Each structure stands twice: as structure tokens, then as C-alpha cells.
């Protein structure tokens, strides 16, 4: 199937995330899921580290930004980090990106679209297309969560 596959689209809710291996283990058929998944509708407020994550995000992010929601991808990422520090071997994946990479092969890179990245804090405004400075500061303050994305 992979040899004949030229295009693939996977549809899913943009707030469902998991932490996977950055690269599939040698001989592995796919990246292992290391933590998760956390569904799109899952608030982190009752999870260990959840309130701390939301408070940190609200201190740095602009008022009204989607990442301020306790069910945002960024809140889930930060809560995971506060529960147990994220290592350089782990990477955040939206579930549709994980499935797409799996279909493409064990060494296929994880790539995302704007809708998924937006819930993580990515700035999709004209001319930007990057993670904003406030988010980089948040990651520095988070003490290592920066290892999970570029």
C-alpha cells in the first residue's frame, strides 16, 4: 500500500494530542505512543500539573488566545511536562498527524497543518507563520518543555 500511496488526508479534532517517540525505534513499525492520548475535550485542570500549566500560559499568552483554554494542545503539553518533564526523545503529535506519519512509514516525519498548530500557539497571521515570542518565553520558563517542539 505505501508504495502506491501518493496522497493521504486524515481528518480529526485538532485538540487531541499524544506524546510519541521522536523517531521510531529501530525495527519498529511505528513510533511508540509514550503518553496519551488526551482528547480534544479533556480539560487539564484536574490533572497533576494542569492548573500550573494553565496559569503559566495565561501569564504569557495574549488575552482571548485559544491556548488559554484548559483543553488546548498547549495546556496538555505543559501539563504533561509539569507531571513529568518531557525528554528530548518525546515529541507532541496531534492524533491525525500521528496516523498520517504511521501510514507513510516508521521513519516518516511528523508534520502538521495550521489548524492543529494553531491550538498549540502557532501564529498563522499573514507574514508570521511561526511560534510567537511569548510562547518561546513560556517554554524557557517551563524548564524544558521546549524539547518537544521547534
C-alpha positions, 0 to 999 in steps of 0.5 A: 500500500505505501508504495502506491500511496501518493496522497493521504488526508486524515481528518480529526479534532485538532485538540487531541494530542499524544506524546510519541517517540521522536523517531521510531525505534529501530525495527519498529513499525511505528513510533511508540505512543509514550503518553496519551492520548488526551482528547480534544475535550479533556480539560487539564485542570484536574490533572497533576500539573494542569492548573500550573500549566494553565496559569503559566500560559495565561501569564504569557499568552495574549488575552482571548488566545485559544491556548488559554483554554484548559483543553488546548494542545498547549495546556496538555503539553505543559501539563504533561511536562509539569507531571513529568518533564518531557525528554528530548526523545518525546515529541507532541503529535496531534492524533491525525498527524500521528496516523498520517506519519504511521501510514507513510512509514516508521521513519516518516516525519511528523508534520502538521497543518495550521489548524492543529498548530494553531491550538498549540500557539502557532501564529498563522497571521499573514507574514508570521507563520511561526511560534510567537515570542511569548510562547518561546518565553513560556517554554524557557520558563517551563524548564524544558518543555521546549524539547518537544517542539521547534 
